[in-house]
Amino acid sequence: MAEPDAGPGRTVLIVDDMPIIRVTLRRILEKEGFRCLEASNGEEALGVLDDHGAELVLSDIHMPVMGGMELVTALKPRIPEVAVVMVSSVEETQTAVEAIQMGAYGYVHKPFQPREILVQVNSAFRRRMLEIEHRDRERVLAQKVREQTLEIRESREEIAIRLISASEERDNESGAHVRRIGLYAAEMGMLLGWTQAEVDALRGAAPMHDIGKIGVPDAILQKPGALTEEEWKVMRRHTTLGARILRRSRVPFIQMGARIAACHHEKWDGSGYPKGLAGEAIPVEARITAIADVYDALSHKRHYKEPWTEERVVQALQEGRGGHFDPDLLDLFLAHLDGMRAIREANPDQPPGADDEEG
């Protein structure tokens, strides 16, 4: 019963099992410039809407196959932007009110006058337009909020990485290194099923693992040979110093950074420092960062070593399974080594002075 050439914009789908009612409503509406489609029951109406669409449904309540109430129920999750006006007898007033509570825009009693139909239809079109405009404004606003939130987050992380890189420069490491640590860690968070907020926090926090090195003398940080026992004591203090620098912050990702700084040198078997924590007593974010840090350090050139082959890096990580590293997290990391390699290759170390040239 639908007319395929009915155009968009002011299209009304008339749903009634009585042809005379459909014809009457059609004449009233077309006289006022509305385009009309027809259906004899709710099920047929859904098919017409799927094939041709409409902005408003003018529906009887009692019909065979599928009545008006069932149609309203079916429309809301399926085509929520469609406005619905019910046409009911006086005896069906309570049912019409229930339909409004379910999402219908209004109702008209039978027998109706043309003016009553036009008032309800025009009112429904205006309300529908206002709701769409409101929804569109909310969508635009939500997008702006997402964009601004992302910009703030990226700016915050960039500032953190720049500051961390300043301390890493003293250790002949790079901004690319700390950035990679955050990306490896974030990838692990996603693989573990963390929320986006948790992943974002980890990406910003993991690069802070060595922030405490800012308090370690250059003579120790840049020493090309082996450290003495006294020098190792000083070096190990970077964990507690880093935690002390960060822990007073109220910002969640910096608080996470404090836990990572304090615990990223703890080991699964309890042989690490500074507290000798073992197993799950070590915060999971620190266990993740420990794997990421060792993987990246072994994979790249440092003042005391050349980069290792990936095969040698993997072997070293596997040798630390259950001793240095959380075995489950290490297995997850190595199972997704292709993704970690892609991060490493997409974020190479910059040649000396490259950052200065960018500025």
N, C-alpha and C positions, 0 to 999 in steps of 0.2 A: 504493500500500500504506500510505500515511500516513493517520493519523486526524486530521482537522482540529481536533477538539475537544480534542486533547491539550494540557494546560495548561503554563504556564511554571514555572520554579523548580527542578524535579527531573526534567527531561525527558531521556530517553535515546533516541537514534536507533540502532536495531539494524540493522547492515548485513551481510547474508550472503545468498549465492545459494541456500542450502538452507532451504526453509520450515520443516522440523522444527527446525533450529537456532534460527531466529528465534522460533518458538513456545516452545521450551524457555527461551530467555533471557528472553522476555517474561514467562513465568509466574514465573520466579525474581525478577525485578525488581518486577513489579506486586505481588507478595506483600509486598514490603518498602516499598510506597508510592510507587514510582517510576512516572512516566507514560512510556509507550513509543510510539515511532514506528518504522516499518519501511521498509527499502529493500533491494532485491536486488543492488545493485552501487553502486560509487562515484559514477557519474554520476547515478543516481537519487537517491542520498543528498544530493548537492549541491542538487538541485531541492527535496527535502523541507526541507532547511535554509533555503533561500531562502523557501519558502512558510510554514513553521511554526516554524522555529528549534528549537534544542535546546542544552542545556548540555554534553552528553557524547555522543560517538559511540563505539559498541562495534562494531568492524569486523573482519570476516574479512580475510585477506590475499589469497588467490587467489579472484578472482571474474571473470566475463566482463565485457566492455565497459570497466570501470575497476576495478582491484584496490585493495586497501587501501593499498599504498604510494603509488600515484598519488593516492589520496584525501587522505592526509596531506599530500602535497606541495601539492595544490590548496587545502587548507583554511587553511594557515598565513597566506598573504597575503590570503585572501578573508574568513575568519572566525577571526581569531587567538585569540579568547577561548574557542573550543570546545575542550574536553578530549577526547582520543582514547585509547582502550584497544584494543589489538589482541588478536584471538583467533586462535591459530595452532596448528598441529600441532607435535609434537616436532621433526619434520624442518625446520621453518621457524624454529627458535629464532634463528639468525643474522639472518634477515630481520627478525624481531621486534625484535631489538636495534638493527638499523639504523633501524627505524621510530622507536624511542625517541630515537636520536641525531638524528632529523629533527624531533622535537617531540612524539611520542606520550608519554603519561604512564605506560603500562605495558602488560603483555600477560598473557594467560591461555592455558595449553596446552589443547588438545583431547586426549582427553575431559576435561571440567572438572567440578568439583563446585560446587554452588550457593554454598558458602561462599567458594570462590576468586573467583567472579564478584563477590560482594558486597564482599569485601575490596578488590579492585582498583577497583570502581566507587566505593565510599565514599571510598577514598583519593584517587582522581582528583577527586572533587567537593570534598574538603577542600583539596587542593592548588590547584585552580582558584579556590576562594574566597579563599585566602590570596594568590594572585597578583593577583587583581582588587583586593583590599583594598590590597595593596602598590602597584599601579599607580595606584589612586585617590589614595593618600596622596602618591605622587610627583607626580601631576598637580596636587593642591592645593598642595603645596610649591612646585612650579614656578610656579604662578600667583602665589603670595605673593612669590616671588623677583622675578618680572616686575613686580608692582605696586610692590614696594619699590625695585627698580632704577629704575622710572619716576619714583617719588617723589623719589628721591635725585637723578636727573638733572634733573628739573624744579626742585628746590630749588637745585641747583648753578647751573643756568642763570638762575634768578630772582635769586640773589645776584649773579651776574656782571652781569646786566642792571641791577640796582639800583645797583651800584657804577659801572658804565659811565655810567648815566644821571646820576649825580652830576657826572661830568666834562662830560657833554653839556649839563647845565643852564647851565654857564658859557658855552656856545656858543649858547644859546637854542634848542637842539634838545631832543628829548623821548625818554622811555623808549619810546614807541611807535615812534619812528624806528629805534632800535637793534633793537627786537624784530622789526620788519618786515624789516630787513636779514637777520637770521637766518632768517626764514621764506622770503624770496625765495631765499636761498642754498641752503637745504635743499631747496626745490622743484627747483632746478637740479641738485643732487646726485642726487635721485631720477630726474630726466629723463635724467641721464647713466648711470644704472644702478649707482650706488654702493651699497655695502652699507648696511644700516640703521645700523650703528655709525659708518660714515663720514659718513652724512647727519646723524646726531645730533651728531657732533663739529663738523661745519660749522655747524649751527644754533647751537651754543653759541659757536663761535669768531668767526664773521663780525661779530657785534655789537661785538667788541673792536677793530675796525679803527681807531677814533679815540681809543683810550684814552690815547695819548700827549699829547692836547690838555690833559691835566691839568697839563702843565708849560709851557703857553703862557700868557703874561700876558693878563688880561682885556681890557686896552686893545687888544690885537691881535685876540683872539677876537671881541669884540663891536663892533669898529669898523664903523660903518655904511658908510663909504666905501671907496675902493680902498686896498689896502695898499701901502706903499713897498717898494722892493727889500730894504731891511734887515728890514722887518717880514715879508716873504715868507720870508727866510732863517730867521727864528725860527719861523714857522709850519711850514715844511717839516721842522723838527726833530721834529715830533710823530711821524713815522714811526719814526725810529730810537729815540726815547725810549719809544714804545709797545712796540717789540720788546724793548728792554732790560728793561722792567718785567715782561714776560711770559715771556721765553725761558728763565729758570732753573727754571720749573715742570716737574715730572715728569708732570703731567696731560696726556694727549694732546690734548684739545681746546684747552687753554691754549697748548700748544706750536704747534698750528695757528694759534691767535690771534696768536702772535708773528710767524709768517710773513706773516699777513694784514696786521698792523699795519705791518710793514716794507715790504711790497710793493704795497699797494693803490693807491698813486699812481704805480706804474710803468706804462708804456704799451707796447702791443704793438709800436710802431715804434721803441722805445728812447728816446723823448723825455721820459720821465717821471723821477721822482725817488724815492728818494735816490741810486740807483746807476746809473740809465740802463739797466736790464735790458730785454731785448727778447724777444718771442715766448715760446716755451715755457720760457725761462730764468726767467720769472716763475711762481711757484707757481700752479697752477690754482685753488686756493682764493682767492688774491688776485685773479686775473682775474675770477672769478665775483663776488666782493664789490665790485669796482670797478664792474661793470655795475649791480648791485643798488643801490649807494650813489648813483650818479648818477641812476638812474631815480627813486629815492625822493626825493632832494633836489630835483630839478626838479619833481616832482609835488606838493610841499607848500610851504606858506608858510614863509619864513624871514625873519629880521629885515632882510635885504637884498633880498628879492624876494617877489613874489606867486606863488602856484602856477601852473604852466604847464598848458595844455590837454594832453590825452594826445597829440593829433596833433603838437603842437610838441615834446613830450618824445620821441616816437618819431623825429621828424625829426632831433633833436639826437643821439640815440643812433646813428642810421644814418650821420650825418655823421662819427661817430667810429669807424665800422667799419674795421678794419685799420690804424687810426692809434692812437687811444686804446684801443680794445677788441679783444680776441680775436674775429675775425670769425665763427668757428664757434660760439662761446659766445653771441655777440650774436644770431646767427640763431636759435639754440635758444630764447633768452630771448624774442625777439619772436614766435616761432612759438607760444609759449604765453602770450601777453600776457593772455589772458582769466583764466588762473589767477593771474598776478601782480596783475592788477587786483582780483581777488577777495580776495587777501591784503591789499592796500592798503585796500580798503573795509571789511574786517572788523576792521582795527586802526587806527582813526583817531587823529589827535593829540588829546590831551585838552586842554581849556581850561586856562589858567593857574590853578594852585592846586588842580586836581582831585585830584592825588596826595595833597596835604596833607589834603584833606577825607576821602579814603579812610582815612588813618591816624587 
